[in-house]
Amino acid sequence: MEIAAPGHTGDARGAPRLLEHCAAVERLLQAEGGTARARLENELGGHLAGLLCRALVQRQPSRALILAL
């Protein structure tokens, strides 16, 4: 394999492109913002978000969540 050969420096565009992609991912993550719980509250409201989060951490499904759905 040519890439695995000793002394191979790689494509001159590789590092700058990788940095651009990393910066784009970072911008996406920053735009998303907040915790998953905060995003759920924003989309569904505090009450339903709370029910969903509690149901996710319980071993048995919550009866209240089943009734809410």
PyMOL Python script that loads the backbone (N, CA, C, O; Angstrom):
from pymol import cmd

cmd.read_pdbstr("""\
ATOM      1  N   MET A   1       0.844  -1.184   0.000  1.00  0.00           N
ATOM      2  CA  MET A   1       0.000   0.000   0.000  1.00  0.00           C
ATOM      3  C   MET A   1       0.877   1.230   0.000  1.00  0.00           C
ATOM      4  O   MET A   1       1.823   1.337   0.781  1.00  0.00           O
ATOM      5  N   GLU A   2       0.565   2.128  -0.854  1.00  0.00           N
ATOM      6  CA  GLU A   2       1.373   3.330  -0.983  1.00  0.00           C
ATOM      7  C   GLU A   2       1.277   4.232   0.244  1.00  0.00           C
ATOM      8  O   GLU A   2       2.277   4.830   0.642  1.00  0.00           O
ATOM      9  N   ILE A   3       0.102   4.342   0.847  1.00  0.00           N
ATOM     10  CA  ILE A   3      -0.084   5.238   1.986  1.00  0.00           C
ATOM     11  C   ILE A   3       0.716   4.756   3.190  1.00  0.00           C
ATOM     12  O   ILE A   3       1.237   5.573   3.949  1.00  0.00           O
ATOM     13  N   ALA A   4       0.822   3.448   3.375  1.00  0.00           N
ATOM     14  CA  ALA A   4       1.519   2.900   4.532  1.00  0.00           C
ATOM     15  C   ALA A   4       3.034   2.892   4.361  1.00  0.00           C
ATOM     16  O   ALA A   4       3.764   2.541   5.288  1.00  0.00           O
ATOM     17  N   ALA A   5       3.508   3.277   3.182  1.00  0.00           N
ATOM     18  CA  ALA A   5       4.939   3.246   2.935  1.00  0.00           C
ATOM     19  C   ALA A   5       5.671   4.241   3.833  1.00  0.00           C
ATOM     20  O   ALA A   5       5.185   5.352   4.044  1.00  0.00           O
ATOM     21  N   PRO A   6       6.831   3.858   4.364  1.00  0.00           N
ATOM     22  CA  PRO A   6       7.584   4.775   5.223  1.00  0.00           C
ATOM     23  C   PRO A   6       7.983   6.030   4.460  1.00  0.00           C
ATOM     24  O   PRO A   6       8.336   5.962   3.283  1.00  0.00           O
ATOM     25  N   GLY A   7       7.927   7.169   5.127  1.00  0.00           N
ATOM     26  CA  GLY A   7       8.335   8.415   4.504  1.00  0.00           C
ATOM     27  C   GLY A   7       7.269   9.077   3.658  1.00  0.00           C
ATOM     28  O   GLY A   7       7.507  10.146   3.097  1.00  0.00           O
ATOM     29  N   HIS A   8       6.112   8.476   3.552  1.00  0.00           N
ATOM     30  CA  HIS A   8       5.028   9.063   2.754  1.00  0.00           C
ATOM     31  C   HIS A   8       4.414  10.222   3.529  1.00  0.00           C
ATOM     32  O   HIS A   8       3.936  10.045   4.649  1.00  0.00           O
ATOM     33  N   THR A   9       4.429  11.399   2.932  1.00  0.00           N
ATOM     34  CA  THR A   9       3.920  12.579   3.635  1.00  0.00           C
ATOM     35  C   THR A   9       2.447  12.826   3.381  1.00  0.00           C
ATOM     36  O   THR A   9       1.837  13.638   4.076  1.00  0.00           O
ATOM     37  N   GLY A  10       1.865  12.158   2.418  1.00  0.00           N
ATOM     38  CA  GLY A  10       0.436  12.324   2.161  1.00  0.00           C
ATOM     39  C   GLY A  10       0.136  13.496   1.257  1.00  0.00           C
ATOM     40  O   GLY A  10       1.036  14.199   0.798  1.00  0.00           O
ATOM     41  N   ASP A  11      -1.109  13.687   1.015  1.00  0.00           N
ATOM     42  CA  ASP A  11      -1.603  14.749   0.154  1.00  0.00           C
ATOM     43  C   ASP A  11      -1.517  16.089   0.879  1.00  0.00           C
ATOM     44  O   ASP A  11      -1.873  16.178   2.054  1.00  0.00           O
ATOM     45  N   ALA A  12      -1.062  17.104   0.211  1.00  0.00           N
ATOM     46  CA  ALA A  12      -0.919  18.429   0.820  1.00  0.00           C
ATOM     47  C   ALA A  12      -2.277  19.023   1.187  1.00  0.00           C
ATOM     48  O   ALA A  12      -2.349  19.908   2.041  1.00  0.00           O
ATOM     49  N   ARG A  13      -3.349  18.556   0.561  1.00  0.00           N
ATOM     50  CA  ARG A  13      -4.686  19.071   0.860  1.00  0.00           C
ATOM     51  C   ARG A  13      -5.327  18.365   2.057  1.00  0.00           C
ATOM     52  O   ARG A  13      -6.310  18.857   2.610  1.00  0.00           O
ATOM     53  N   GLY A  14      -4.785  17.230   2.454  1.00  0.00           N
ATOM     54  CA  GLY A  14      -5.409  16.406   3.484  1.00  0.00           C
ATOM     55  C   GLY A  14      -5.605  17.095   4.814  1.00  0.00           C
ATOM     56  O   GLY A  14      -6.721  17.120   5.333  1.00  0.00           O
ATOM     57  N   ALA A  15      -4.561  17.649   5.374  1.00  0.00           N
ATOM     58  CA  ALA A  15      -4.657  18.283   6.697  1.00  0.00           C
ATOM     59  C   ALA A  15      -5.590  19.500   6.684  1.00  0.00           C
ATOM     60  O   ALA A  15      -6.434  19.622   7.572  1.00  0.00           O
ATOM     61  N   PRO A  16      -5.466  20.395   5.711  1.00  0.00           N
ATOM     62  CA  PRO A  16      -6.398  21.536   5.701  1.00  0.00           C
ATOM     63  C   PRO A  16      -7.863  21.115   5.539  1.00  0.00           C
ATOM     64  O   PRO A  16      -8.752  21.702   6.156  1.00  0.00           O
ATOM     65  N   ARG A  17      -8.108  20.106   4.716  1.00  0.00           N
ATOM     66  CA  ARG A  17      -9.490  19.628   4.545  1.00  0.00           C
ATOM     67  C   ARG A  17     -10.016  19.004   5.831  1.00  0.00           C
ATOM     68  O   ARG A  17     -11.174  19.212   6.195  1.00  0.00           O
ATOM     69  N   LEU A  18      -9.173  18.241   6.517  1.00  0.00           N
ATOM     70  CA  LEU A  18      -9.567  17.639   7.783  1.00  0.00           C
ATOM     71  C   LEU A  18      -9.908  18.724   8.799  1.00  0.00           C
ATOM     72  O   LEU A  18     -10.901  18.607   9.517  1.00  0.00           O
ATOM     73  N   LEU A  19      -9.102  19.769   8.867  1.00  0.00           N
ATOM     74  CA  LEU A  19      -9.377  20.881   9.779  1.00  0.00           C
ATOM     75  C   LEU A  19     -10.687  21.579   9.422  1.00  0.00           C
ATOM     76  O   LEU A  19     -11.449  21.955  10.313  1.00  0.00           O
ATOM     77  N   GLU A  20     -10.953  21.756   8.133  1.00  0.00           N
ATOM     78  CA  GLU A  20     -12.231  22.359   7.710  1.00  0.00           C
ATOM     79  C   GLU A  20     -13.408  21.508   8.148  1.00  0.00           C
ATOM     80  O   GLU A  20     -14.409  22.037   8.632  1.00  0.00           O
ATOM     81  N   HIS A  21     -13.301  20.203   7.984  1.00  0.00           N
ATOM     82  CA  HIS A  21     -14.391  19.303   8.371  1.00  0.00           C
ATOM     83  C   HIS A  21     -14.595  19.311   9.888  1.00  0.00           C
ATOM     84  O   HIS A  21     -15.731  19.321  10.363  1.00  0.00           O
ATOM     85  N   CYS A  22     -13.510  19.305  10.636  1.00  0.00           N
ATOM     86  CA  CYS A  22     -13.620  19.360  12.100  1.00  0.00           C
ATOM     87  C   CYS A  22     -14.287  20.665  12.537  1.00  0.00           C
ATOM     88  O   CYS A  22     -15.119  20.662  13.444  1.00  0.00           O
ATOM     89  N   ALA A  23     -13.929  21.773  11.899  1.00  0.00           N
ATOM     90  CA  ALA A  23     -14.532  23.064  12.229  1.00  0.00           C
ATOM     91  C   ALA A  23     -16.022  23.059  11.906  1.00  0.00           C
ATOM     92  O   ALA A  23     -16.820  23.626  12.652  1.00  0.00           O
ATOM     93  N   ALA A  24     -16.402  22.423  10.801  1.00  0.00           N
ATOM     94  CA  ALA A  24     -17.820  22.355  10.429  1.00  0.00           C
ATOM     95  C   ALA A  24     -18.606  21.540  11.446  1.00  0.00           C
ATOM     96  O   ALA A  24     -19.712  21.924  11.826  1.00  0.00           O
ATOM     97  N   VAL A  25     -18.046  20.417  11.893  1.00  0.00           N
ATOM     98  CA  VAL A  25     -18.724  19.598  12.901  1.00  0.00           C
ATOM     99  C   VAL A  25     -18.855  20.383  14.201  1.00  0.00           C
ATOM    100  O   VAL A  25     -19.899  20.334  14.852  1.00  0.00           O
ATOM    101  N   GLU A  26     -17.807  21.105  14.584  1.00  0.00           N
ATOM    102  CA  GLU A  26     -17.854  21.903  15.810  1.00  0.00           C
ATOM    103  C   GLU A  26     -18.946  22.972  15.722  1.00  0.00           C
ATOM    104  O   GLU A  26     -19.662  23.207  16.696  1.00  0.00           O
ATOM    105  N   ARG A  27     -19.075  23.618  14.565  1.00  0.00           N
ATOM    106  CA  ARG A  27     -20.137  24.631  14.394  1.00  0.00           C
ATOM    107  C   ARG A  27     -21.508  24.000  14.523  1.00  0.00           C
ATOM    108  O   ARG A  27     -22.400  24.595  15.129  1.00  0.00           O
ATOM    109  N   LEU A  28     -21.703  22.809  13.968  1.00  0.00           N
ATOM    110  CA  LEU A  28     -22.986  22.122  14.082  1.00  0.00           C
ATOM    111  C   LEU A  28     -23.315  21.800  15.533  1.00  0.00           C
ATOM    112  O   LEU A  28     -24.448  21.984  15.977  1.00  0.00           O
ATOM    113  N   LEU A  29     -22.319  21.319  16.266  1.00  0.00           N
ATOM    114  CA  LEU A  29     -22.545  20.970  17.660  1.00  0.00           C
ATOM    115  C   LEU A  29     -22.845  22.194  18.506  1.00  0.00           C
ATOM    116  O   LEU A  29     -23.685  22.134  19.405  1.00  0.00           O
ATOM    117  N   GLN A  30     -22.177  23.296  18.234  1.00  0.00           N
ATOM    118  CA  GLN A  30     -22.428  24.524  18.988  1.00  0.00           C
ATOM    119  C   GLN A  30     -23.797  25.088  18.666  1.00  0.00           C
ATOM    120  O   GLN A  30     -24.465  25.620  19.553  1.00  0.00           O
ATOM    121  N   ALA A  31     -24.227  24.985  17.427  1.00  0.00           N
ATOM    122  CA  ALA A  31     -25.543  25.489  17.031  1.00  0.00           C
ATOM    123  C   ALA A  31     -26.640  24.669  17.699  1.00  0.00           C
ATOM    124  O   ALA A  31     -27.695  25.201  18.045  1.00  0.00           O
ATOM    125  N   GLU A  32     -26.393  23.375  17.880  1.00  0.00           N
ATOM    126  CA  GLU A  32     -27.373  22.498  18.512  1.00  0.00           C
ATOM    127  C   GLU A  32     -27.593  22.935  19.953  1.00  0.00           C
ATOM    128  O   GLU A  32     -28.732  23.054  20.405  1.00  0.00           O
ATOM    129  N   GLY A  33     -26.518  23.169  20.661  1.00  0.00           N
ATOM    130  CA  GLY A  33     -26.534  23.716  22.012  1.00  0.00           C
ATOM    131  C   GLY A  33     -27.339  22.939  23.024  1.00  0.00           C
ATOM    132  O   GLY A  33     -28.271  22.213  22.678  1.00  0.00           O
ATOM    133  N   GLY A  34     -26.971  23.099  24.268  1.00  0.00           N
ATOM    134  CA  GLY A  34     -27.715  22.536  25.369  1.00  0.00           C
ATOM    135  C   GLY A  34     -27.651  21.026  25.456  1.00  0.00           C
ATOM    136  O   GLY A  34     -27.103  20.345  24.589  1.00  0.00           O
ATOM    137  N   THR A  35     -28.230  20.532  26.529  1.00  0.00           N
ATOM    138  CA  THR A  35     -28.280  19.090  26.761  1.00  0.00           C
ATOM    139  C   THR A  35     -29.441  18.484  25.980  1.00  0.00           C
ATOM    140  O   THR A  35     -30.289  19.195  25.441  1.00  0.00           O
ATOM    141  N   ALA A  36     -29.456  17.184  25.934  1.00  0.00           N
ATOM    142  CA  ALA A  36     -30.573  16.492  25.281  1.00  0.00           C
ATOM    143  C   ALA A  36     -31.870  16.810  26.006  1.00  0.00           C
ATOM    144  O   ALA A  36     -32.913  16.985  25.375  1.00  0.00           O
ATOM    145  N   ARG A  37     -31.808  16.886  27.328  1.00  0.00           N
ATOM    146  CA  ARG A  37     -33.000  17.218  28.117  1.00  0.00           C
ATOM    147  C   ARG A  37     -33.517  18.609  27.752  1.00  0.00           C
ATOM    148  O   ARG A  37     -34.722  18.796  27.588  1.00  0.00           O
ATOM    149  N   ALA A  38     -32.619  19.582  27.625  1.00  0.00           N
ATOM    150  CA  ALA A  38     -33.022  20.951  27.271  1.00  0.00           C
ATOM    151  C   ALA A  38     -33.654  20.990  25.885  1.00  0.00           C
ATOM    152  O   ALA A  38     -34.632  21.702  25.662  1.00  0.00           O
ATOM    153  N   ARG A  39     -33.092  20.222  24.955  1.00  0.00           N
ATOM    154  CA  ARG A  39     -33.667  20.198  23.603  1.00  0.00           C
ATOM    155  C   ARG A  39     -35.034  19.536  23.612  1.00  0.00           C
ATOM    156  O   ARG A  39     -35.941  19.977  22.905  1.00  0.00           O
ATOM    157  N   LEU A  40     -35.193  18.471  24.413  1.00  0.00           N
ATOM    158  CA  LEU A  40     -36.513  17.831  24.539  1.00  0.00           C
ATOM    159  C   LEU A  40     -37.532  18.801  25.125  1.00  0.00           C
ATOM    160  O   LEU A  40     -38.657  18.902  24.638  1.00  0.00           O
ATOM    161  N   GLU A  41     -37.127  19.516  26.178  1.00  0.00           N
ATOM    162  CA  GLU A  41     -38.030  20.488  26.794  1.00  0.00           C
ATOM    163  C   GLU A  41     -38.434  21.559  25.799  1.00  0.00           C
ATOM    164  O   GLU A  41     -39.583  22.000  25.782  1.00  0.00           O
ATOM    165  N   ASN A  42     -37.498  21.972  24.979  1.00  0.00           N
ATOM    166  CA  ASN A  42     -37.788  22.989  23.974  1.00  0.00           C
ATOM    167  C   ASN A  42     -38.799  22.487  22.946  1.00  0.00           C
ATOM    168  O   ASN A  42     -39.683  23.235  22.526  1.00  0.00           O
ATOM    169  N   GLU A  43     -38.672  21.229  22.541  1.00  0.00           N
ATOM    170  CA  GLU A  43     -39.549  20.668  21.514  1.00  0.00           C
ATOM    171  C   GLU A  43     -40.887  20.182  22.061  1.00  0.00           C
ATOM    172  O   GLU A  43     -41.922  20.356  21.418  1.00  0.00           O
ATOM    173  N   LEU A  44     -40.869  19.570  23.254  1.00  0.00           N
ATOM    174  CA  LEU A  44     -42.060  18.890  23.766  1.00  0.00           C
ATOM    175  C   LEU A  44     -42.693  19.557  24.973  1.00  0.00           C
ATOM    176  O   LEU A  44     -43.830  19.247  25.331  1.00  0.00           O
ATOM    177  N   GLY A  45     -41.973  20.461  25.597  1.00  0.00           N
ATOM    178  CA  GLY A  45     -42.454  21.053  26.835  1.00  0.00           C
ATOM    179  C   GLY A  45     -41.864  20.306  28.022  1.00  0.00           C
ATOM    180  O   GLY A  45     -41.461  19.149  27.907  1.00  0.00           O
ATOM    181  N   GLY A  46     -41.820  20.981  29.158  1.00  0.00           N
ATOM    182  CA  GLY A  46     -41.168  20.440  30.337  1.00  0.00           C
ATOM    183  C   GLY A  46     -41.803  19.176  30.881  1.00  0.00           C
ATOM    184  O   GLY A  46     -41.096  18.253  31.287  1.00  0.00           O
ATOM    185  N   HIS A  47     -43.135  19.121  30.897  1.00  0.00           N
ATOM    186  CA  HIS A  47     -43.815  17.972  31.496  1.00  0.00           C
ATOM    187  C   HIS A  47     -43.521  16.680  30.730  1.00  0.00           C
ATOM    188  O   HIS A  47     -43.094  15.690  31.325  1.00  0.00           O
ATOM    189  N   LEU A  48     -43.743  16.686  29.437  1.00  0.00           N
ATOM    190  CA  LEU A  48     -43.518  15.474  28.644  1.00  0.00           C
ATOM    191  C   LEU A  48     -42.033  15.118  28.597  1.00  0.00           C
ATOM    192  O   LEU A  48     -41.678  13.940  28.630  1.00  0.00           O
ATOM    193  N   ALA A  49     -41.171  16.119  28.522  1.00  0.00           N
ATOM    194  CA  ALA A  49     -39.728  15.846  28.535  1.00  0.00           C
ATOM    195  C   ALA A  49     -39.335  15.161  29.837  1.00  0.00           C
ATOM    196  O   ALA A  49     -38.524  14.234  29.831  1.00  0.00           O
ATOM    197  N   GLY A  50     -39.901  15.610  30.948  1.00  0.00           N
ATOM    198  CA  GLY A  50     -39.626  14.987  32.238  1.00  0.00           C
ATOM    199  C   GLY A  50     -40.094  13.544  32.281  1.00  0.00           C
ATOM    200  O   GLY A  50     -39.384  12.668  32.775  1.00  0.00           O
ATOM    201  N   LEU A  51     -41.290  13.297  31.764  1.00  0.00           N
ATOM    202  CA  LEU A  51     -41.800  11.923  31.717  1.00  0.00           C
ATOM    203  C   LEU A  51     -40.892  11.019  30.892  1.00  0.00           C
ATOM    204  O   LEU A  51     -40.584   9.898  31.296  1.00  0.00           O
ATOM    205  N   LEU A  52     -40.470  11.512  29.743  1.00  0.00           N
ATOM    206  CA  LEU A  52     -39.611  10.707  28.875  1.00  0.00           C
ATOM    207  C   LEU A  52     -38.266  10.422  29.525  1.00  0.00           C
ATOM    208  O   LEU A  52     -37.777   9.294  29.468  1.00  0.00           O
ATOM    209  N   CYS A  53     -37.667  11.428  30.139  1.00  0.00           N
ATOM    210  CA  CYS A  53     -36.364  11.237  30.782  1.00  0.00           C
ATOM    211  C   CYS A  53     -36.458  10.260  31.946  1.00  0.00           C
ATOM    212  O   CYS A  53     -35.593   9.399  32.114  1.00  0.00           O
ATOM    213  N   ARG A  54     -37.501  10.394  32.744  1.00  0.00           N
ATOM    214  CA  ARG A  54     -37.673   9.448  33.862  1.00  0.00           C
ATOM    215  C   ARG A  54     -37.902   8.036  33.344  1.00  0.00           C
ATOM    216  O   ARG A  54     -37.385   7.074  33.912  1.00  0.00           O
ATOM    217  N   ALA A  55     -38.666   7.906  32.276  1.00  0.00           N
ATOM    218  CA  ALA A  55     -38.932   6.578  31.718  1.00  0.00           C
ATOM    219  C   ALA A  55     -37.654   5.942  31.180  1.00  0.00           C
ATOM    220  O   ALA A  55     -37.498   4.722  31.233  1.00  0.00           O
ATOM    221  N   LEU A  56     -36.750   6.751  30.668  1.00  0.00           N
ATOM    222  CA  LEU A  56     -35.501   6.212  30.132  1.00  0.00           C
ATOM    223  C   LEU A  56     -34.582   5.670  31.216  1.00  0.00           C
ATOM    224  O   LEU A  56     -33.802   4.754  30.957  1.00  0.00           O
ATOM    225  N   VAL A  57     -34.658   6.215  32.422  1.00  0.00           N
ATOM    226  CA  VAL A  57     -33.755   5.760  33.479  1.00  0.00           C
ATOM    227  C   VAL A  57     -34.376   4.683  34.366  1.00  0.00           C
ATOM    228  O   VAL A  57     -33.672   4.076  35.173  1.00  0.00           O
ATOM    229  N   GLN A  58     -35.674   4.435  34.235  1.00  0.00           N
ATOM    230  CA  GLN A  58     -36.342   3.413  35.036  1.00  0.00           C
ATOM    231  C   GLN A  58     -36.204   2.046  34.386  1.00  0.00           C
ATOM    232  O   GLN A  58     -36.091   1.933  33.165  1.00  0.00           O
ATOM    233  N   ARG A  59     -36.213   1.009  35.220  1.00  0.00           N
ATOM    234  CA  ARG A  59     -36.158  -0.360  34.696  1.00  0.00           C
ATOM    235  C   ARG A  59     -37.506  -0.759  34.105  1.00  0.00           C
ATOM    236  O   ARG A  59     -37.557  -1.390  33.050  1.00  0.00           O
ATOM    237  N   GLN A  60     -38.583  -0.401  34.768  1.00  0.00           N
ATOM    238  CA  GLN A  60     -39.935  -0.710  34.297  1.00  0.00           C
ATOM    239  C   GLN A  60     -40.501   0.527  33.606  1.00  0.00           C
ATOM    240  O   GLN A  60     -40.274   1.636  34.088  1.00  0.00           O
ATOM    241  N   PRO A  61     -41.227   0.386  32.498  1.00  0.00           N
ATOM    242  CA  PRO A  61     -41.828   1.548  31.851  1.00  0.00           C
ATOM    243  C   PRO A  61     -42.815   2.231  32.793  1.00  0.00           C
ATOM    244  O   PRO A  61     -43.553   1.580  33.533  1.00  0.00           O
ATOM    245  N   SER A  62     -42.807   3.535  32.742  1.00  0.00           N
ATOM    246  CA  SER A  62     -43.703   4.308  33.589  1.00  0.00           C
ATOM    247  C   SER A  62     -45.127   4.215  33.065  1.00  0.00           C
ATOM    248  O   SER A  62     -45.369   4.373  31.869  1.00  0.00           O
ATOM    249  N   ARG A  63     -46.065   3.957  33.966  1.00  0.00           N
ATOM    250  CA  ARG A  63     -47.483   3.877  33.587  1.00  0.00           C
ATOM    251  C   ARG A  63     -47.965   5.241  33.095  1.00  0.00           C
ATOM    252  O   ARG A  63     -48.769   5.318  32.166  1.00  0.00           O
ATOM    253  N   ALA A  64     -47.480   6.309  33.710  1.00  0.00           N
ATOM    254  CA  ALA A  64     -47.868   7.655  33.303  1.00  0.00           C
ATOM    255  C   ALA A  64     -47.429   7.939  31.872  1.00  0.00           C
ATOM    256  O   ALA A  64     -48.163   8.562  31.106  1.00  0.00           O
ATOM    257  N   LEU A  65     -46.225   7.477  31.511  1.00  0.00           N
ATOM    258  CA  LEU A  65     -45.736   7.692  30.155  1.00  0.00           C
ATOM    259  C   LEU A  65     -46.578   6.923  29.149  1.00  0.00           C
ATOM    260  O   LEU A  65     -46.922   7.449  28.091  1.00  0.00           O
ATOM    261  N   ILE A  66     -46.906   5.692  29.473  1.00  0.00           N
ATOM    262  CA  ILE A  66     -47.734   4.873  28.570  1.00  0.00           C
ATOM    263  C   ILE A  66     -49.099   5.534  28.367  1.00  0.00           C
ATOM    264  O   ILE A  66     -49.610   5.575  27.248  1.00  0.00           O
ATOM    265  N   LEU A  67     -49.690   6.049  29.448  1.00  0.00           N
ATOM    266  CA  LEU A  67     -50.982   6.726  29.348  1.00  0.00           C
ATOM    267  C   LEU A  67     -50.885   8.033  28.577  1.00  0.00           C
ATOM    268  O   LEU A  67     -51.824   8.419  27.882  1.00  0.00           O
ATOM    269  N   ALA A  68     -49.729   8.728  28.701  1.00  0.00           N
ATOM    270  CA  ALA A  68     -49.539   9.997  28.015  1.00  0.00           C
ATOM    271  C   ALA A  68     -49.416   9.816  26.504  1.00  0.00           C
ATOM    272  O   ALA A  68     -49.804  10.693  25.733  1.00  0.00           O
ATOM    273  N   LEU A  69     -48.884   8.695  26.098  1.00  0.00           N
ATOM    274  CA  LEU A  69     -48.684   8.455  24.658  1.00  0.00           C
ATOM    275  C   LEU A  69     -49.984   7.933  24.082  1.00  0.00           C
ATOM    276  O   LEU A  69     -50.062   7.658  22.884  1.00  0.00           O
TER     277      LEU A  69
END
""", "prot")
cmd.dss("prot")
cmd.show_as("cartoon", "prot")
cmd.util.cbc("prot")
cmd.orient("prot")
